[in-house]
């Protein structure tokens, strides 16, 4: 199997892959396609570690094709461009996120919403139209259609790669649902990889931010470290009652099953609760709470390429970066084990460029 991956395409490549549901990663020789006329080939320098990587390598969703090379928060430097590429040049810094292809003809694609295209091709463990499997950023090089690449501003640290997932996942709903107006009061549920980015973007938009968590121990980091204005312990009925009807909107980043009725009670009339976490089981929807205040429960999944570039530029302008722990490639399995335990503030980033060695 590994030999076929190594010889499938002309360009030799190297990365770390999981070979079975244990999710343990180890070195793998594989191959990439030749740089096509609209392709950008680039050297991977940094790649973030996302919870989605965990689900994929362990086949939690039942769709993993092994061996799998994960990684979809990828920043690097262009090394070659196709003869019809007009957006990028050799030597430029670029970023690649969760998708590397879409149909380009549907209504979503026409409206710069490639992330909602029924035919989207994900960056790791997806399938191209010719049947080839996509391999992600835990690798030395990539070849991607220029349409699915974004410019990486020179003043933005390259290790801020998680902007390409956690960043856009929280930026997009704040913008789309109109929760980016100065003076608004926004709640953020959960203070992990997604939550800390929601706080940073909401504050940059000029809103007042309240972090909502089950853990009272996160109050100091929410307020002192991330700049939130206030903090609510969701298990404290007195605190929740006192804050009733105070929020214009809530970004809910929690992926565990949890009740949303207490959150709806925090919203003002016409308030919006936007889900960006993905609990494994359906949540109970308290319809009466919606009717009582014309409230909205919605979902949001990342953003299109146009909005992605907008987000990266906004982050560079306002000096918004994720809080990361940069680790070497051979630490990846330990990092994944720690991620399961939420033992990171708030994202791991692999230093691919300096530490991915075939030896």
Secondary structure by P-SEA (a helix, b strand, c coil): caaaaaacccccbbbbbbcccccbbbbbbbccccccccbbbbbbcbbbbcaaaaaaaaccccccccccccccbbbbbbcccccccccccccccccccccccccccccccccccccccccccccccccccccbbbbcccccccccccccbbbbbcccccccccccccccaaaaaaaaaccccccbbbbbccccaaaaaaaaaaaaabbbbbbbccccccccccccccccccccccccaaaaaaacccccbbbbcccccccaaaaaaaccccbbbbbcbbbcbbbbbaaaaaaaccbbbbccccccaaaaaaaaaaaaaaccccbbbbbcccaaaaaaaaaaacccccbbbbccccccccc
